[in-house]
């Protein structure tokens, strides 16, 4: 067995032991599902990075960039980073203030029990399928290293993922995800310059790569086109603002401000991370030749395996494998939380914490088996990234519409929410199976159709059954709690943050419209710089939109708690992240001098 494969196995085994070690801190059901609401902003940032980026959004886009998408694939991540920063200001604080466990729990307070169970059921199905996509991604990464068929690896990989998820809840997944984020950053920062060096340097990269690879917004047949990018932006709204899968990490934050800061930091650090894996995908056009690989999803694993030094490549391949594990773990953990909290606990309250943890574990097992079945069919749906958006476009837009309305529109009611969800899902089903529309076409129409159905249903419901003053007063109390303290413009840093964010956003839109006038490949740095300054502006604006609020209960650093452990002190510190980037710089210098 070669060294890289040995490193992969050793790393995966160490992650299992880490998960088992962290199980000691799971003392009650809230620890299993929400990490005891104890995560600070650095841990939240790390776990969101590993959960979101992982291998799906590195392996799939890297393959798409090699296949002709070029830098346009970066807009999938960068527009998502900007939406994440907006969510950290306007959605995450409102939902975190309620101290809820699931987003659908909030929907019951606004619409009733039926509109809690329906979105929850749709999410459970979606997350089970999405976990299968993560398992397939993990197998794709391992295939060139182990020289085994992807389907063979799926069986073994799924077993490992299900066991890991079954044993460890969010408190274990969170801290192991931070470590995986460290390794993904190291891998990307080292892989990018080595790939540039492999193709002859920056000048050779700029002149030898076909010019259309450096166009962000483009039409034609090569995926992703401008229409696809717009689809990603629309799907990014539910993904970052209302999806249980992503928000559960923020719900685990020890305070409202920690939740917002953690999400914004994750958005900021993900930008360069994505660049460092996508540009090598473009370099692969020169390394392997256009069309030189049968399966484009194997580009990134091949580069890690062949370009990085022996052993070091295996370590970063293992990080991608473990990150896929984290993605599947996060999805199955959310699935288990929805099943336990919205269905089981809702109708069978007053059971013991141990009882509810086992309900979550059984839900994890069943969801994992469903995901395993889906994993064998990912290739038929067009590959990793497209398979994800095929299933995501069905469920997420209608749910986003009714959650956003519940937060920001006082008049909306159960009639409107029911019409929005059912109308949106039915439209997607008809468009997909009878009209044979693509995910992009469905999304462009599906979200506004769901919104119109909700508005019409709301007015119809209010006309048929007007709500009483007592009901409206209860709605006002709920919305007042989501808003928390008033927006505070007294912070000068916050005001500067708003100005920076607005100017950066306008410049980003302007550069998109007049992209043909931008130098290439310099346009890559221009777009990334504008995205990052926008996110930085949002981070600075947090004191304005998320004033410091006193939590109902303080998380004490008691002996035996995760906060007092060496793991929290080492991974939950900004100094650890600074040391990470210093280490990456040293490694780059050493590798270049060899």
Helices and strands as residue ranges (DSSP letters): H 3-22, G 23-25, H 29-34, G 35-37, H 41-52, H 56-64, I 65-69, G 70-73, H 74-90, H 92-96, H 103-111, H 114-146, H 150-167, H 170-198, H 202-208, G 211-214, H 226-241, H 244-251, H 256-287, G 296-298, H 299-306, H 312-338, I 339-344, H 345-347, H 353-375, G 379-381, H 384-408, H 414-433, H 439-464, H 469-483, H 492-513, G 515-517, H 522-540, H 542-545, G 562-564, H 566-571, H 574-593
